[in-house]
Amino acid sequence: MKKLDEKFVLQTYGRYPLELVRGSGCKVWDSEGKEYLDMLGGIACLPLGHAHPKLVKAIREQAEKLMHVSNLYYMENQARLAEMLSDLAPLKTKAFFSNSGAEANEAAIKFARKNTKRSEIIAMSNSFHGRTMGSLAITDKKKYQKPFEPLMPETEFVEYGSIESLKNAINGDTAAVFVEFVQGEGGIRFPKDGLGETIEYIKGIREACDDSGALMVMDEVQTGVGRSGKFFACEHAGIAPDIITTAKGIASGFPMGVTLVSEDIASSIEKGDHGSTFGGGPLACAAGIATVETILDGKLMENAAKVGKHLLGQSDFGKARGLGLMIGVDVGTEDKAKSILKEARSRGVLVNVTAQSIIRMLPPLILTKREADFAVGHLREAAK
């Protein structure tokens, strides 16, 4: 498999020496039959775990009826899912459906510029919003940006966590401010030390945007869909952004991105301003509806908060931080992090490394305390 992949697949990914072939709940099995506890969940893409029966049933039944039609036609699933997300968001919204988080952020850039008739975008230091040309321009990762410069102009980065830095940069030309409640790719990093201080910072961004006329965009690609213990992490702060972007877990691994915009922004968008061939197709939306219904009916947000708090408290093999089932443990060095990753994998626990030294855990929201203890026990031994 490795030779075939290297011969025919463009080598843009650093792969682990593992071929996964089957999954159930929080467990997966490789091509040799070995079992693993999946504490990565497809990088936050599997809130219901693997092969959840309600999700499988919804996809199968929809596939038997209609897999794809053009957005030239009305689709009941698309309208139903848009309504569900509007009801769950902290403001009444309209939805644009795409296929990924990067696409959701691309749409947000366009919608913000169209609505405000301004062009400047402000993002945060250490941010990650995607690798397409627009989202890459507001991703503060030089190693990703440099090979593709020049990027979209009129972008500026301010210090994540500093309201003063934002106030010094925001002005009458600023169309939007992009922010993550927790920086996922940045290392499960909060803008402030405590949740209370983080909430005040997020509220400060809302105020700065209101004062300047800029739009506030919450990137909830990784934090959304119940992972933080609330459906959208911005709910912790009790504020309503102008735009919310989400993806990853919204359809339990089926490709989907969503850009939710306020009704005021929606009124400025006209037919033909944006589009996506596959965005919001009947199959993807069937998966999205089943995902949202199962999260709500199964009280999985409450489980994420409870089990996440337990997991965070047990993760004593480094400096742990997190919110809900979004946990990062800083073990000090890149070499140590990679060694722990490899040893944990040999013990049957899958995690990954981000921001050089952070062991990242983004397990399904169905994770039990017993499974959390199993994972941490082996990670603790791996760290030794």
C-alpha positions as CSV (number, residue, x, y, z in Angstrom):
1,M,0.0,0.0,0.0
2,K,2.8,2.4,0.9
3,K,4.5,1.9,-2.5
4,L,1.3,2.3,-4.4
5,D,0.5,5.5,-2.5
6,E,3.9,7.0,-3.1
7,K,3.7,6.1,-6.8
8,F,0.3,7.5,-7.6
9,V,-0.8,9.9,-4.8
10,L,0.6,13.4,-4.6
11,Q,2.7,13.4,-1.5
12,T,1.3,16.4,0.4
13,Y,0.7,14.4,3.7
14,G,3.1,13.0,6.2
15,R,1.5,9.6,6.8
16,Y,1.8,7.4,9.9
17,P,2.8,3.8,9.1
18,L,-0.7,2.5,9.5
19,E,-3.6,1.5,7.2
20,L,-7.0,1.7,8.9
21,V,-9.7,-0.5,7.4
22,R,-12.6,-0.6,9.9
23,G,-14.1,1.4,12.8
24,S,-16.9,1.1,15.4
25,G,-17.6,3.6,18.1
26,C,-14.3,5.0,19.4
27,K,-12.3,2.0,18.1
28,V,-10.6,1.3,14.8
29,W,-8.7,-1.6,13.3
30,D,-5.7,-1.7,11.0
31,S,-5.1,-4.0,8.0
32,E,-3.4,-6.5,10.2
33,G,-6.3,-6.7,12.6
34,K,-4.8,-4.6,15.5
35,E,-7.3,-2.6,17.6
36,Y,-6.8,1.0,18.5
37,L,-8.7,3.6,20.6
38,D,-9.1,6.6,18.3
39,M,-8.4,9.7,20.3
40,L,-8.1,11.8,17.2
41,G,-11.4,11.2,15.6
42,G,-10.3,12.1,12.1
43,I,-9.0,15.4,13.5
44,A,-12.4,16.3,15.2
45,C,-14.5,15.0,12.3
46,L,-16.2,12.2,14.1
47,P,-18.5,13.4,16.9
48,L,-20.6,10.2,16.7
49,G,-17.6,7.9,16.4
50,H,-17.2,5.3,13.6
51,A,-20.1,3.7,11.9
52,H,-22.8,5.1,14.1
53,P,-26.0,3.2,13.2
54,K,-28.2,6.3,12.9
55,L,-25.7,7.9,10.6
56,V,-25.2,4.8,8.5
57,K,-28.9,4.4,8.1
58,A,-29.4,8.0,7.1
59,I,-26.7,7.8,4.4
60,R,-27.9,4.5,3.1
61,E,-31.5,5.5,2.8
62,Q,-30.6,8.8,1.1
63,A,-28.2,7.1,-1.3
64,E,-31.0,4.7,-2.3
65,K,-33.2,7.7,-3.2
66,L,-30.9,10.5,-4.5
67,M,-27.2,11.0,-4.1
68,H,-26.7,14.3,-5.9
69,V,-28.5,17.0,-7.8
70,S,-27.5,20.5,-8.7
71,N,-28.1,23.5,-6.5
72,L,-30.3,24.6,-9.4
73,Y,-33.0,22.7,-7.6
74,Y,-34.6,22.9,-4.1
75,M,-33.5,20.2,-1.7
76,E,-35.5,19.5,1.5
77,N,-32.5,18.1,3.4
78,Q,-30.5,21.3,2.7
79,A,-33.3,23.6,3.9
80,R,-33.9,21.4,7.0
81,L,-30.3,21.4,8.1
82,A,-30.0,25.2,7.5
83,E,-33.0,25.7,9.8
84,M,-31.5,23.4,12.5
85,L,-28.2,25.3,12.5
86,S,-29.9,28.6,12.6
87,D,-31.9,27.4,15.7
88,L,-28.6,26.3,17.4
89,A,-26.6,29.4,16.5
90,P,-26.5,32.4,18.9
91,L,-28.2,34.5,16.2
92,K,-30.7,33.9,13.4
93,T,-28.7,32.9,10.3
94,K,-28.8,31.8,6.7
95,A,-26.4,29.1,5.6
96,F,-24.1,28.6,2.6
97,F,-22.9,25.0,2.2
98,S,-19.6,24.0,0.9
99,N,-17.2,21.0,1.3
100,S,-14.6,22.0,3.9
101,G,-13.5,24.4,6.6
102,A,-11.2,26.2,4.2
103,E,-14.1,26.7,1.7
104,A,-16.3,28.0,4.6
105,N,-13.7,30.6,5.4
106,E,-13.2,31.6,1.8
107,A,-17.0,32.2,1.6
108,A,-16.8,34.3,4.8
109,I,-14.1,36.5,3.3
110,K,-16.2,37.1,0.2
111,F,-19.4,37.8,2.1
112,A,-17.7,40.2,4.5
113,R,-16.1,42.2,1.7
114,K,-19.4,42.3,-0.2
115,N,-21.4,43.4,2.8
116,T,-19.1,46.0,4.2
117,K,-17.7,47.2,0.9
118,R,-14.3,47.1,2.6
119,S,-11.3,45.0,1.8
120,E,-9.0,44.6,4.8
121,I,-9.1,41.4,6.9
122,I,-7.6,41.0,10.3
123,A,-6.6,37.7,11.8
124,M,-4.8,36.5,14.8
125,S,-1.2,35.4,15.4
126,N,-0.7,31.6,15.4
127,S,-4.0,31.2,13.6
128,F,-5.1,28.6,11.1
129,H,-8.0,29.0,8.7
130,G,-7.1,26.8,5.8
131,R,-4.7,26.3,2.9
132,T,-6.6,27.7,-0.1
133,M,-5.3,31.0,-1.3
134,G,-7.7,33.3,0.6
135,S,-7.8,31.2,3.8
136,L,-4.0,30.8,3.6
137,A,-3.5,34.6,3.5
138,I,-5.2,34.8,7.0
139,T,-3.3,31.7,8.4
140,D,-0.3,32.8,10.4
141,K,2.0,30.0,9.4
142,K,5.0,31.2,7.4
143,K,6.0,27.7,6.3
144,Y,2.7,27.3,4.6
145,Q,2.5,30.8,3.2
146,K,6.0,31.4,1.8
147,P,6.0,29.0,-1.1
148,F,2.8,30.6,-2.5
149,E,3.5,34.3,-2.1
150,P,2.3,36.8,-3.1
151,L,-0.9,36.1,-1.2
152,M,-4.2,38.1,-0.9
153,P,-3.2,41.6,0.0
154,E,-4.7,43.8,2.7
155,T,-4.4,41.2,5.5
156,E,-3.0,41.9,8.9
157,F,-2.2,39.8,12.0
158,V,-2.6,41.0,15.5
159,E,-1.6,39.4,18.8
160,Y,-4.0,36.6,19.8
161,G,-5.2,37.5,23.2
162,S,-4.5,41.3,23.1
163,I,-7.4,43.6,22.7
164,E,-5.0,46.6,22.5
165,S,-3.3,45.0,19.5
166,L,-6.6,44.6,17.8
167,K,-7.8,48.2,18.6
168,N,-4.5,49.6,17.2
169,A,-5.1,47.8,13.9
170,I,-8.9,47.9,13.3
171,N,-10.1,50.9,11.3
172,G,-12.7,52.1,8.8
173,D,-11.2,49.9,6.0
174,T,-11.5,46.6,8.1
175,A,-14.1,44.3,6.6
176,A,-13.8,41.5,9.1
177,V,-11.9,40.1,12.1
178,F,-11.3,36.4,12.1
179,V,-10.8,34.6,15.4
180,E,-10.8,31.0,16.9
181,F,-12.2,30.6,20.4
182,V,-9.5,27.9,20.8
183,Q,-6.7,27.6,18.3
184,G,-6.8,24.0,17.2
185,E,-3.9,23.6,14.8
186,G,-2.1,26.3,16.8
187,G,-1.8,23.8,19.7
188,I,-5.1,23.9,21.6
189,R,-4.2,27.4,22.5
190,F,-6.4,29.8,24.4
191,P,-6.1,33.6,24.0
192,K,-6.0,34.0,27.8
193,D,-5.1,31.7,30.7
194,G,-8.5,31.0,32.1
195,L,-12.0,30.6,30.5
196,G,-13.2,33.7,32.2
197,E,-10.5,35.8,30.8
198,T,-10.9,34.2,27.4
199,I,-14.6,35.1,27.5
200,E,-13.8,38.8,28.3
201,Y,-11.3,38.8,25.3
202,I,-14.0,37.5,22.9
203,K,-16.4,40.1,24.2
204,G,-13.8,42.7,23.6
205,I,-13.5,41.7,20.0
206,R,-17.2,42.0,19.6
207,E,-17.1,45.5,21.0
208,A,-14.2,46.5,18.8
209,C,-16.0,45.3,15.7
210,D,-19.2,47.1,16.7
211,D,-17.3,50.3,17.2
212,S,-15.5,50.1,13.8
213,G,-18.3,48.6,11.7
214,A,-16.2,45.5,10.9
215,L,-17.7,42.1,11.0
216,M,-16.8,39.5,13.6
217,V,-16.1,36.0,12.1
218,M,-15.8,33.1,14.5
219,D,-13.9,30.2,13.0
220,E,-15.6,27.1,14.6
221,V,-14.3,24.6,12.1
222,Q,-12.6,22.6,14.9
223,T,-14.4,24.0,18.1
224,G,-18.0,23.7,16.7
225,V,-20.6,20.9,16.6
226,G,-20.6,20.3,20.4
227,R,-16.9,19.7,20.9
228,S,-16.5,22.4,23.5
229,G,-19.5,21.3,25.5
230,K,-21.7,23.7,23.7
231,F,-22.8,23.5,20.0
232,F,-20.7,26.5,19.1
233,A,-17.8,27.6,21.4
234,C,-18.7,31.3,21.1
235,E,-21.8,30.4,23.2
236,H,-19.4,30.2,26.2
237,A,-18.9,34.0,25.8
238,G,-22.6,34.8,25.3
239,I,-22.0,36.8,22.2
240,A,-23.3,36.6,18.6
241,P,-20.7,36.9,15.8
242,D,-21.8,38.2,12.4
243,I,-20.5,35.0,10.7
244,I,-19.8,31.5,12.0
245,T,-17.8,29.0,9.9
246,T,-17.8,25.3,10.7
247,A,-17.0,22.0,9.1
248,K,-15.1,18.8,10.3
249,G,-17.7,17.2,12.6
250,I,-20.9,18.8,11.1
251,A,-21.6,15.7,8.9
252,S,-19.5,13.1,10.9
253,G,-16.7,12.9,8.4
254,F,-18.8,13.3,5.2
255,P,-17.3,16.4,3.5
256,M,-19.2,19.5,4.5
257,G,-18.4,23.1,5.3
258,V,-21.0,25.7,6.4
259,T,-20.8,29.5,6.5
260,L,-23.6,30.9,8.7
261,V,-24.3,34.6,8.2
262,S,-26.6,37.1,9.9
263,E,-29.8,38.1,8.1
264,D,-28.3,41.5,7.5
265,I,-25.3,40.0,5.7
266,A,-27.6,37.6,3.8
267,S,-29.6,40.5,2.5
268,S,-26.4,41.9,0.7
269,I,-25.6,38.6,-1.1
270,E,-27.2,38.1,-4.5
271,K,-27.7,35.1,-6.8
272,G,-24.4,34.3,-8.5
273,D,-22.1,35.9,-5.8
274,H,-20.9,32.4,-4.7
275,G,-21.5,28.8,-5.5
276,S,-20.4,25.2,-5.0
277,T,-21.3,22.2,-7.2
278,F,-21.3,19.7,-4.4
279,G,-22.1,22.1,-1.5
280,G,-25.1,21.0,0.5
281,G,-26.0,18.0,-1.6
282,P,-28.8,15.7,-0.4
283,L,-26.4,13.0,0.8
284,A,-24.1,15.3,2.8
285,C,-27.2,17.1,4.4
286,A,-28.7,13.7,5.3
287,A,-25.5,13.0,7.2
288,G,-25.5,16.5,8.7
289,I,-29.1,16.1,10.0
290,A,-28.4,12.7,11.5
291,T,-25.3,14.1,13.2
292,V,-27.0,17.1,14.7
293,E,-30.1,15.1,15.9
294,T,-27.9,12.4,17.5
295,I,-25.8,15.0,19.3
296,L,-28.9,16.6,20.7
297,D,-30.9,13.4,21.5
298,G,-27.9,11.7,23.0
299,K,-26.8,14.6,25.1
300,L,-23.3,14.4,23.6
301,M,-22.5,18.0,24.3
302,E,-23.0,17.3,28.0
303,N,-20.9,14.2,27.7
304,A,-18.1,16.2,26.0
305,A,-18.1,18.6,28.9
306,K,-18.1,15.9,31.6
307,V,-15.7,13.4,30.0
308,G,-13.5,16.2,28.7
309,K,-13.1,17.7,32.2
310,H,-12.2,14.2,33.5
311,L,-9.7,13.6,30.7
312,L,-8.1,17.0,31.2
313,G,-7.7,16.3,34.9
314,Q,-6.0,13.0,34.2
315,S,-3.6,14.2,31.5
316,D,-0.7,14.8,33.9
317,F,2.1,13.6,31.5
318,G,2.7,17.3,30.4
319,K,1.1,20.7,30.7
320,A,-2.5,20.0,29.8
321,R,-5.1,22.5,28.5
322,G,-8.5,22.2,26.8
323,L,-12.2,22.7,26.6
324,G,-14.7,19.9,26.3
325,L,-13.2,17.1,24.2
326,M,-10.5,19.3,22.7
327,I,-7.4,18.5,24.7
328,G,-3.7,19.5,24.2
329,V,-0.8,18.4,26.3
330,D,2.5,20.2,25.9
331,V,5.3,17.8,26.5
332,G,8.1,20.3,26.0
333,T,9.9,19.2,22.8
334,E,9.1,18.0,19.3
335,D,11.2,14.9,19.7
336,K,9.5,13.9,22.9
337,A,6.1,14.5,21.4
338,K,6.9,12.3,18.4
339,S,8.3,9.6,20.7
340,I,5.1,9.6,22.8
341,L,3.0,9.5,19.6
342,K,4.8,6.4,18.3
343,E,4.9,4.6,21.6
344,A,1.2,5.3,22.2
345,R,0.3,3.9,18.8
346,S,2.2,0.7,19.6
347,R,0.1,0.5,22.7
348,G,-3.2,0.9,20.8
349,V,-3.9,4.6,21.3
350,L,-4.1,7.1,18.4
351,V,-3.3,10.8,18.9
352,N,-1.4,13.3,16.9
353,V,1.2,16.1,17.3
354,T,0.5,19.7,16.5
355,A,2.5,22.9,17.1
356,Q,5.7,20.8,17.5
357,S,5.3,19.7,21.1
358,I,1.5,19.3,21.7
359,I,-0.1,15.9,22.0
360,R,-3.6,16.6,20.6
361,M,-6.7,14.7,21.5
362,L,-10.0,15.2,19.6
363,P,-11.9,12.0,20.3
364,P,-15.6,11.3,19.4
365,L,-18.1,13.0,21.7
366,I,-19.3,9.5,22.7
367,L,-16.0,8.8,24.6
368,T,-16.6,7.2,28.0
369,K,-14.6,7.9,31.2
370,R,-13.3,4.3,31.0
371,E,-12.0,4.9,27.5
372,A,-10.5,8.2,28.6
373,D,-8.7,6.5,31.4
374,F,-7.4,3.8,29.1
375,A,-6.0,6.4,26.7
376,V,-4.3,8.5,29.4
377,G,-2.9,5.5,31.2
378,H,-1.1,4.4,28.0
379,L,0.0,8.0,27.2
380,R,1.4,8.3,30.7
381,E,3.4,5.2,30.3
382,A,4.5,6.3,26.8
383,A,5.8,9.5,28.2
384,K,7.9,7.6,30.7
